[in-house]
Amino acid sequence: MEKKNIDWSNLGFGYMVTDKRYVSMYKDGAWDDGALIEDDKIVMSEDAGVLHYSQSIFEGLKAYTTEDGRIVCFRPDLNAERMINSALRMEMPPFPAERFIDSVVQTVRANAAWVPPYGTGATLYVRPLMFGISPVIGVKPAEEYMYRVFVTPVGPYFKGGATPIAIKVSDYDRAAPRGTGHIKAGLNYAMSLLPVMEAHREGFAENLYLDPATRTKIEETGGANVIFVDEDGNLVIPTSESILPSITRRSIHYVAEHYLGLKVTERVVTLKEVEDGHFREAGLCGTAAVISPLGCINDHGKEIMFSNGMEKVGPVIQKLYDTLTGIQAGRIEAPEGWIVEICKG
Ligand SMILES: *Cc1c(COP(=O)(O)O)cnc(C)c1O
């Protein structure tokens, strides 16, 4: 297979139209068989449910080439399961887990020429999405849905290595208790766009959201979970009903415990503990960057610095990053079922 003529090492994180996408329609109470198609455009009614009442959910995962030349993806079963949970909360018909995995495999295989070669740092970003497509005028769920998977090659998140970032404690809230913070719905992002642009204008990479009820507990940022390393070098992971269950974060939990022998605690973490300097290192985790090291959290002008500062990555975060990316790339043996082979590269 001939790879596309792309300068893989200089790709950014952007959208590019690739050859094929997978589409399945839900009509008359059932999903159709689904198929790979070429048309990247969608034609729909001006009254489509998604355009009015935002019935829209998505997933994000990566396909990439391992050191020994296989095209694989990472734990797609967890994306499948999470998308089912998102659908149920949005009163949308869940797309079956085994069909989700099959649709990801089919789409990546059909676009194998777009999967970046090993060693370039680039990956193929896979975006499954689902939305209400039939006309809806009174407030109610749509009757018809489109499920779709497309892929786009993206560059290494950190060109020339990770450097710590600074984030700010936000005055906005991300997700209400008993709301939709725990599902991957577009609506959670829509309302975060103003806060994140404000944060960028003030020179911060992201917002750190607190729990809306008491504004004392750490939730997460707009698009990544937060992890902390305590004074003993152990991992502390904030919990809350409204945190999105990041697959990267859950994988880091396992890697910390089983590969690095760290103690891992999942518990409520207060902003006060962070301000009192109880944590030595911190990071943001998500599929795109794996782990972004935190240098500083700014709480209304008060700077909480982590021991690595703004220049270096702390040793525990570095080790977690190296181990997880080593497992993903096939340099370190993966736990059973984490790496799903799609085809030869
Ligand atoms: C997608 C997402 C994450 C990261 O999840 P991964 O499965 O690790 O990619 C974290 N927080 C939010 C709000 C998200 O939407």
The ligand as a Gaussian input file, in Angstrom:
#p B3LYP/6-31G(d) Opt

LIG

0 1
 C      -12.668000      13.136000      25.724000
 C      -12.501000      13.846000      27.021000
 C      -11.453000      13.542000      27.922000
 C      -10.365000      12.560000      27.595000
 O      -10.806000      11.257000      27.428000
 P       -9.904000      10.179000      26.696000
 O      -10.772000       8.987000      26.622000
 O       -8.694000       9.956000      27.531000
 O       -9.542000      10.748000      25.359000
 C      -11.430000      14.203000      29.133000
 N      -12.338000      15.150000      29.468000
 C      -13.338000      15.482000      28.612000
 C      -14.307000      16.524000      29.029000
 C      -13.461000      14.841000      27.377000
 O      -14.453000      15.184000      26.551000

